[in-house]
Amino acid sequence: MRFFTNPHKPTILALSRPDPKKNVTTLLKAFGECQLLRELANLTLILGNRDDIEDMSNSSSVVLTTVLKLIDRYDLYGQVAYPKHHKQSEVPEIYRLAAKTKGVFINPALVEPFGLTLIEAAAYGLPVVATKNGGPVDILKVLNNGLLVNPHDQNAIADALLKLVADKNLWAECRKNGLRNIHRFSWTEHCRKYLSRVEHCRNRHPTSRLEIMTIPEEPMSDSLRDVEDISLRFSIEGDIKLNGEIDAAARQKKIVEAFNRMASLNSNTSIVYSPGRRQMLFVIAADCYDSNGETTETFQAMIMNVMKDAGLCFGLGKIGFVLLTGSSFRETMQALSCCPVNIEDFDALVCNSGSEMYYPWKDMVADTDYEAHVAYRWPGENVRSMAMRLARTEDGAEDDITEYVAACSSRCYSYSIKPGAKTRRIDDLRQRLRMRGFRCNLVYTHAASRLNVVPLFASRMQAL
């Protein structure tokens, strides 16, 4: 309430990341240039959390700086709220407050793939104005609780907001429609609709239904003999002939023969080694470091004991080994070189706290598919210096934490921590990074002498 001269006016609520694609600046221009809308309503912009705009990512910093300049240009002080912080638990109350003032929720994004905030707003009785590009078209078709606009047309945005704020009958009708239809976006309704569609398809195509038949097992071809529990059985309902040519039994026989021929042909091609089918995987996920963060002999002894005991119990051909470590690939190879085991005995090595994956039996190159998978929302170079600066405490020295270049990679930034130095707790550091738009996983490793900053989707558990 500290932002508004008159907090009792209807609230126009926008809630999103400070991202150029969310088009908040066009909304602000629409509000600032429509005098009647400014007289009737207040504008609330919930744009993530921040401490210092200068510490945020470049795109977020540009958006927020532009927002402040526009507020100043149109002299919107007392009419626009732009809080620096909010908790996730406070979001429902924000929606309720906007609905209590008979306000409107707006999503003016240039393109919105889905529009979850529109559904949340409807659940709290807020009419909506939304972009006509993307998911909101389908959402409003179901909910019928608002208006669609061209996100590039600030006049259209102002007109739609003014229409809902000024016309109380329209506002009440949209609110009522939203609350009445919101159940159609519940999981219960989604599952019911999905199952009804499946049943509809089954009823439309009763003769093409496939099912598993239990029949006596037949000898398999040589190319499939080492594969257990595989059967190719096809049943087609109805006593009919397919395409007027062959019956179901003959077609089944031809399909199985075709599979066998294909397997036989494939068996003649050049053979590439792979670990083969495993009955069991042993995952070694323990790092053993001394007080200086150096790998101890316990690490090698543990690996040798696990491999030895597993081989005696099960036979090495049917089991595989995976090593998960917080060390870099180079450090891992160096530690294993002192161990009387072949590196090729490992099906996989997961290094740098789950940010890299290697298959020693294949090559010594990081799995590019896994790297692409964990790259989602990875800020890369933008977080490199920021993480090091934020990890220090206010009274910490400049050299308390320094970049450990030898262990860094494209998906992991590693920092060395000076013995006795104080650094921030993981949850505190993660929160500070998130306030600046950086979402990462943080891991203290090597007996807390090193900090690894890896992508949000990278971890030992995610790698498994």
Beta strands, then each sheet from edge to edge (+ up, - down):
strand 1: 11-15
strand 2: 42-46
strand 3: 80-81
strand 4: 104-107
strand 5: 128-131
strand 6: 146-149
strand 7: 241-242
strand 8: 246-247
strand 9: 280-284
strand 10: 319-324
strand 11: 348-351
strand 12: 356-358
strand 13: 401-403
strand 14: 413-417
strand 15: 440-445
strand 16: 450-455
sheet 1: 3+ 2+ 1+ 4+ 5+ 6+
sheet 2: 7+ 8-
sheet 3: 9+ 10+ 11+ 12-
sheet 4: 13+ 14- 16+ 15-
end
